[in-house]
Amino acid sequence: NKSSIVFSVPHESGSLSQVLSILSFYDINLTKIQSLPIIGHEWEYLFYVDVTYDNLTRYRQSIDAIIPLTKELKILGEYESK
């Protein structure tokens, strides 16, 4: 499985690291991460992340776990691996 998500985090020390640590705890593999500045919001970025996972339940648990740490989290798509 592969999934694409986008989110922003508060401009606070360690905020992105906390999200990435949770994804790692749930065995979610990041295959791509890209940051783009949010126009009009100094020091705020959108993070576009592609992930793969072996366990759908753990993937969903990881998303539930990072929601409180993120702003505007959106799942762009979930795909079957070939």
Number of C-alpha atoms within 10 A of each C-alpha: 14 18 19 19 17 19 19 22 21 14 12 8 8 11 14 16 10 15 19 15 13 16 21 13 10 18 16 21 15 17 12 12 13 11 14 11 13 13 9 7 8 9 11 16 18 17 20 18 18 20 18 21 17 12 12 11 10 16 20 11 13 19 18 11 15 18 15 11 16 18 14 11 18 15 14 12 10 14 10 8 9 5
